[in-house]
Amino acid sequence: MSKPVRIAVVGATGLIGMSLIRLAVGRSDVRIVGIARREAPLPVGARMEMLIAEPSGWADAIAAANADVLVCALGTTWKKAGKDEAAFRAVDHDLVLACARAAKDAGIRQVIVISSVGASLAAKNFYLRVKGEVEQALGKLGLTRLDVIRPGLLRGPRGGDRRVGERLGMIASPLTDLLLHGGYRKYRSIKAEVVARAIVGLTRERAAGRFVFEHDAILRAARKGD
């Protein structure tokens, strides 16, 4: 039996992080090491490590994880950031970049980052512009392999943290997704569990470089993660 891939996950208590943890239950090919600032209830049968530290200590936690892959599933909301641009940028840009640097320093070959469809330096939307900026900065770090996942609306259990706009979007998504064709397919909603499977699929890739995955490419990667 081949050695399981060790996946360190920052943002382990969020939607994508918990979806990845649930996916790993009962599997022998992956081992999750969660990195978070607080404990979280784990699914029945989860066999994993959880390293608890403040963000200032995450570089040490990443080094201690002895991981093959770092998954950065960090992200705050405009409301949680107090509607302050600097506070928002501190998480979605600065902290993401710091974790990727720590991964490189720890000798981790592959970094997988959850971004957003529409991320662009030229975006008028502040959220999408910050995502574009951090993608550009990550590309300059010299990582052996960088995978950027750009999902549309994420569907999955987020508890009371679900924003009003997202709740409405989830209700409407079965209909709106059918209307999105061609170049607009990338804006279709997607289940968080599918993104988690795509992450596992991407850990099996060996080519070096920077790769971007939008809706259809995420689905293809997910088939490799089953």
N, C-alpha and C positions, 0 to 999 in steps of 0.2 A: 504494500500500500504506500502510495506517495505521501510525502509530508504535507500536512494541511497548510494552506496559505494563512499567515497571520495578518489580520486586517485591523489596524488601529483606526478607530472612528472618533473624531472630535465632533461634538454635537450629537452624542450618542442617545440623548434623551429626547431628541426631536423626532419628527415624523419619519424622515428617511432613516435616521439612526435606529429607531425602534423597529422599523420594518426590516432592516438588515439583521438585527438581533433575532427577530422572529424567524426569518428565513434560515438562519444558521442552526436552529434547533434540530437536533437529530442528524445533522450532517457531519461527515468526517473529513470533508475536503476543505473546510474553512474554520478558522478559530478567530473569534472576535475579541478585541481588547477595546473596551469603551473608555473614552476620556471625557469627563464632564465635571461640572462644578457641584453637582448634587447627585444623591442617590435617586434611583428610579425603580419602580416595580418591574421585575423581569418576567418574561413569559415562562410558564411551566416547562421544565426540561432544558432551560438555557444553561449551557456550560461555557462560561466565559469569564474574563477578568474585567473589573471595572476600576479604573484609576480615578480617584476623586481629588481635584485640586482646583484652585483658583486659576483663571486664565494666565496669570503671571507665572504659574508653575507648569503650564502645559508643555513647554519645550522639554523640561525634564521628564515629564510623563511620556512624551512621544519617544524620547530616547530609551526610557525604561521598558517600553512596550515590546521592543525587539521585533518590530513588525516588518513584513515584506512590502506592505502597501499602506499608505495613509489615505483615508477617506475623510474629506472635509465637508461636513454637512451642516456647517454653521450658517446662521442667518437670524436676524432680528426683524422686528416690524417697526414701522414708522411710529406706532403708538407706544410700543415698549421703549423706543429710543427717546421718548418724550417729545416727539416731533422736532428733534434737534438733528441737523445734518451731521454735525461732528460726532455725536454719539452713535448715529447710525453707521457712519463710515468707520468708526473705531472697531465695530464688530465685523461688518460685511466686507471691509477692505483690509484694515490693519491686522486684525486678529487672524483672518484667513491667510494673509501673506506671512505672518509670523509662524503659523503652524507649518506652512509649506517649507519655509526656511529651516525650521527645526527638523523636518523630515529629511531634508537634504543633508543637514549636518549629521544626522543619525545614520546616514548611509542607506536610507530607504529609497529604493529604485523608482517606485511608481507612486504618484499622487493623483487621486481622483477627487475632483471638486464639483460640488453641486452649484450650478449657476442658475440662469433663467433664460428662457426663450426671449429674444429681443434684446439681450445684453449687447451694448454698443457704446463706444466712446462718444458717438454722435447722438445718442438718444436724448430727447428732451426730458423724458421722465428721469427724475433723480435716482430712483432705485435701479433702473436699468443702466443708467450711466455709470453708477458705482460698480455694478457687476461687470460692465465692460472694462472699467479701469483696472479692477483686480485681475481680470483675465489677462490683460496686457502685462501687468506687473509679474504675474505668475510665469508667463512665457519667457521672461527675462532672467529667471532664477537659474537657468541651466539644469533643470531637473532632467533625469534620464528619460522618464516618460511622464507626460502630463495629459490626463484625460479630463476634459471639461464636459459635463453633462448639463444640457439646457432643456429642462422639462417645461411644459406648459403648466396649467393649473394642476396641482398635485391633489389627488383624491386619496383619502385615507383617514383613519381616526386621529384627530388632533385634540380631542377633548374641548375644553373651554377656551383654548387658544385660537380656535378658528375665527378668522375675521369675517365680518358681516358680508363683505364683497365676495369672499371665498365661498361662504355658505350658499349664497345666491348662485354663484358660478357653478358649484357642484350640482345644484338642482337643475340648472339649465344645460349642463354639459352634454347629456345624451343627445339633445337636439342640436346644440351649436356645433358639436363635433362633426355631425353629419354634413354640415354646411361648409366645412373647411376642407378644401381640396387644393391640389397642386402645391404651389409655394406656401399656401396657408395651412397645410397639414401640420406643420411644426407647432402651430398654436393649439393643437388639440390637447385636451386634458389627458392625464395619464395616472394610473394607480401608483402609489408609493411603493407597493410591493413589486411592481414591474421594474421600477428604477433600482430597487434593491437587487433584483435578479440580474439586471444589466451590470451593476457594480461587480457582482461575483463573476459574471462573464468576462468583464474587462480585466480582471486580475489574471486571467489566463493568457492574455496577450503579451508577446515578448518584444515586439518592434519598439524601437526608441522613437521619441519625437513628441509633438503636441497634436492631440486629436480632439475634435469637437463632435458631440453627439446630440442631435435634436430628435424629434419624435420618432421618425421611422428608424433611425440609426439606434436609438435606445431600444426599440422593440427587437431589432436584430441582435443586439448585444445581450438582451434578456434571454433569448433562446439558448445562448451559450452558457447561461448561468443556471440552467435547470439541473 
